[in-house]
């Protein structure tokens, strides 16, 4: 059986439906598995017709560190990938599996891939097969160096000892180092794949331009509608990756500046078809569904600085569940507790101050003469610059500012 899987949070369910439907159009005897990297919060009342749900509790995530808390939605959805793939190969007993990002549309059968997959352990697709023009448009080759050689919107695996060895290595790295931080050398799960051809055997680099066409390789893959199908260089397009899609189709991708619709009329037809499919799959109603792990259990949004601080502290287990706000010695209470009994200041503000040279220059004596000015600044600007809900933040600062 031809197997396909993807990972979504609730707001991407329409994309998962569209991917699954397109895959089954071309592989009607196939099977699709979708991992929900979220909580359903009662949104899903019936089984899906085109795929099987898999829940986080099934795939063996570690209890600590809490990956749901330390990562944002993109980081978490990518960090769970090796856990999900290992689950499908080992616990579900699949001989092979193809992973595709949810924003992919299958446009032709993948017979050649499935036929050849048993010859390899791991199959990857590079972002590009020919050099990009040396111009000022985005993305350039520098951006692709930062993102990684291979695009992890696709990976295909056969259940071999080498594959399982790679998945164990990948899980270990992504448990705490699946970050979107190109300046520090991270691009979630994807950048780690640069090591794979050197570290593991049985790796195949798939260089067929019909697989994983996307905005980053349109310079080498002109897409045309001919003979009732989309083609690249006279061969059927296998699947297209709609990364950075803007549903109003105002541009090809929000991540690129190189290509315009005027130079790609057939591509526009493909995008219009895809958007129509998304709408039919419920996109207008589901795209705004909230991501459960973006909030503490009291409904307050978790700012990026809070996740970063949790990681910096080593995701300490003594805090317990970091989403819980009523735990006396929990992380939430610690954030707003004073870092000093002598000159009260929330631990969160102390962290912000210690990472901001500009604040250190403006308020050089945070526990003395500069303290009041720092607290006044924090009351106004921490909600603006860091996204901390003022409903919570203002009372905290007000209780300490004149202490």
N, C-alpha and C positions, 0 to 999 in steps of 0.2 A: 504494500500500500504506500502511496505517495503521501508523506506527512509534512505539514507546514505548521508553524507556530508564530505567535507574536505576543507582545506585552502592552497592556494599556492601563491607564487610570480611567475613571468613569467618563470623563469628558471626551475620551477618544473612542467610545464604544461604536459610534457611527463609522469611524475609520476601520475598526476591526471587522465590522459587518461587511463593509465594502471590500476589504482585502479578501475575506473568506469567500464571499460570493464570487469574486473574480477568479479566485483560485479554483473553486469548484466548477465554474463554467468550463474550465479547460481540463480539470482533473476530477470528473464527477465521482470517481470511486475513491477520492482522497479523503483525508481527515485533517481537520484544523483544530488546534488547541490554542486557547487564549488565556494568558495569566492576567488576573486582575491585581494590579499593583496598587491597591486601594482597598477601602471598605465599600460594600455596595450600598449601605445606608438605606436598604429597602427599595432601591431603585429598580432592581431586576426581579420581577415577579414570576417570570416563566423562563424555561430553558431557551437558549438561542437555537434557531433552526439550522444555522450553518456552521456552528462550532461548539466545542465543549469548553466550559469554563474550568479553569484551575485556580485554586485559591492559595494565598500566601502561606497559610497554615500547612499546606501539603508539601511544600518544596524544601523544607528544612533550613530556613534562615536561622542564623544564630540569635539567641536571646539577647546577647550583648556582644558588641555594641548595638544599640538600637538603630539599624540602618534606616528605618522609616523616619526617624527624627533627625539624624545627622545629615541627611541628604535632602535636597529639594526634589521636586517632582521629576525632573529630567534625570538627575543623578540616580534617584532611587529606581526608576524604571529601567535604567541601564545596568545598575549594580546587581539586580536580581537575575540578570540574563544567564550567567553560568549555572546558577542554582536551578533555574527552570530547565535548562537544557540537560543537565545531569539527571534531574528528576524524570524527564521524558525518556532518556536512554536507559536508565537503570530501573527505576520503580515502575515505569509503564512498559518497559521492555521493548522500546522501539529500536530497530536496527539502524535507522538513520533518521535525521530530522533536518529540515530547512527552516531557518529563522528568517523572517522578513519584518521590517518595521511596519507599523500599522498604516503609515502614509504611502503605501506601495499599492499599485494596481497591476495585477497579472493580466497580460494581454495575449499570451500564447502559451501552449503547453511547454513544460520544462523537461521533456523526455530525455534530452541529451544529458542534462544534469543528473537526473535520477538514475539513468542507466550507468553513468560513469562514477557515481558517488561511491559505490563499494570499493573502488580502486584506491580511494584516499581516506585519510582520517579527517582532514580539515580542509574546507574550500573557502577561499577569501576572494573578494573582488577589489582591485585597486580603484581609487577615485578616478584616476586618469590613465590612459594608455599611450597618449602622445603629449608632448610639452604644451603647456598653456602659453598663449601670446604674452610677450613681455610688455605689458601695458599697465595702466593704473587701475584697471577694473578689478572687481572682486568677484569670486576669490582668485587670488594668484597662487603661485606655487608656494609662497611663504605661508599663506593661510592653510594650505593643505599639509605642509610640513607640521604646522601646529596641531592640526586636527588628526593627523595620522595618515599613513600611506593607504590604508585599507578602509573602506567604508563599512561600518558594522551595522548598517541597515540590512545587511545580508550576511549570513554565515551558514554553511552547511556542514554537518558532522555525520560521520559514521561511527558506530559504537565499537571502538578499538581501545586497547590499553593506552595507546598514545593520546587519543582523544580525552579519555578520562583523566590522564595525567595533566593534560593542558587545562581541563576544566577545574581541577583542584588548584592548580597554580593561579588561574584567573580568579577563582572565588577568593583565594587568599588576598589577592591584590585589591579586589573591588570591595571587600568588606569594610575597608577604611580609606581607600584611595581612589574612589570613583568620583572625581571632582571635575566640574567644568571650570578650569582655571588654566587656560593656555599659557599665561605668563609664567606659571610655575611648572610647566611641562605636562599638565593634565588635560585630557579631553575625554572625560567620563570613561566608559569601557573601551572606547575605540583606540585610543593612542597606545594602550598596552599591546594591541595586536601587532604592532611593528616588530615586537620580539619573536612572535610565534614561528615564522619560517626558520629562524636561527636556532630556537630552543627545542623545537619538536620535529619529529619525522612525519612523513606522509602528508605534508602540506601542499595543496595545489592552489596556484594563483590563477583564477579563472579570468582569462583575457578576452572573452567573447563580449563585444560591445553591446550585444542585445540584452545583456544582464545588467541591471542596476544603472540604467540611464538616468541622468538627473541633471540639475542645473550646472553642476560643476564639470560635467564632461560634454556639454552640448557643442562645444567647439569642434569636437571630433565625431559627433553622433547626430547628424541631421535626421530628424524624424519626419517621415512622409507617410501619407495615407494612400495606399495603392493596393489594388486587388482585394479590397474589402478588409484590409488590416493595416496596422501601423508597421512600418519597416525602417530598418537602419541599414544602409548600404546594400539594399536588395534582400535582406534577410528579415524574418519576422522579429519585431520587438518582443522580448520575453516579459520584462516588467519594467515599469517606470516608477521612480522614487520622487514623490511630490514634496520633498523637503522644503520647508519655508513657504508653504502654500499660503496665499492670501485669498480667502474664499470669494472676494469680489473680483478676482483676476485682474487687479490693477497692475500687477507685475508677475513675472515668471516665478520669482522667489524673493522673499524679503532679505535673503542672505547674499544676493548677487547683484551686480550692476552691469555685467558684460552683455547680456542678451535682452532683446526687446521683442515684443510680439510681431512687430512689422517684419522682422526677419525670420519668423517661424510660424507661418499661418497654419500649417498642419498640426504643429504642437499645440496651438490654441484650441483646436478641435478636441485633442486628447484631454486637455485641462477642463474644457466645458463638459465633456462626458463624465470626467471624474467628479466634478462638483455636483452634477446632476445625480450621480450615484450616492454621493454623501447626503444630499438632501433627502433622497428616497430612503436612506438608512437612518434618518432621524437626527441629522446633524444640527439643525436649528434648535431643536428641543434639548439636546444633550450636551452641546458644546460648553454650556455654562455651568454644568454640574460641578460642584465643588470637590476638591481633592481633600479627602479626610485628613491626611497627615500634614496638611498645611496649617492646622489649628491645634491649640491646646484644647483640653476637654471642656473648658469654659467658653469656647468659641472665639478666643482671641487669636489672631493670626500670628504665626511664628516668623519673625523677621530673619533674613539671611544672617545677620550678625549673631543671632542667638544660636543658630545651627553651627556657625563657625566656632563660637565660644565653647559649645558642647564638645566639638571635635578637639579643640585645643586643650581642653581639660582631660582629654583621653576618654571621653564618654564614660565617666565614672559610674560603676554599678551601684555605689552606695546611694545614689540619688533615686534609685528605683525607676519606675516608668516616667520618662521625662515629659510625657504628655499630661500627666496628672498634676493638677494645680493645688490640690488640698493636702498633699503629702507634707507633713510638717518639716521634714528635712529634704524635701525634693528639689529638683533643679529649678522649677518655676519660682518657688519661694526664695531660693538662693539668689536668683537673678536680681531680685528687688530688695534683698536684705543688704544692710550696710556692710561695706568692706572694712570699716573702721569704727570702733566705738568712740574714738576721740573726735573725729570730724566726719560725721555720717555722709556716706556717698554710696549709692547702689553699686553692687558688684558689676552690673552691666555697664554703668558709666565709667567705672574704673578701667574696664577692658577697653572701652572706646578711647578714653583719654590716653592710655598707654600705647595705642597704635596710631595716634594722630599727632604728628610733629607740630602741625599748625596750632592745635589746642595747647600743646605744651609751651609754645612760644607766647600765646595769648594769655594763658593762665599758668605762669611758672610755679606758683605755690598753691597747688590744689587742696592742700590741707590747712592752709593758712590764709594769707591775705587775698589770694585769688579764688578761694573756694566759692564765695557767693556768686561771683561773676560766672564761674564754670557751671554752677547749678542753674542760674538763670538761662545761660546758653542751652543747657541740656533740656530744660523744660520745653523750650520752643523748637529746638532743631533736631533732637533725637527722633521725634515722630516724623519730621519731614525728611531727614536724611537717611534714616534707618528703618522706617516703617513701623515703629513701635506704636501700638494703639494708645492714643492720648487718654482714653478712658481709664487705662491702667497706669500709664506713665505719670500723668499729672499728679494724682494723689500721692504717688511714691515720692516724687520730688518735693511736693508741697510739705510732706511730713518731715523732710530732712533739711530743707533749705535754711531754716532758721534755728535748727537744732544746735 
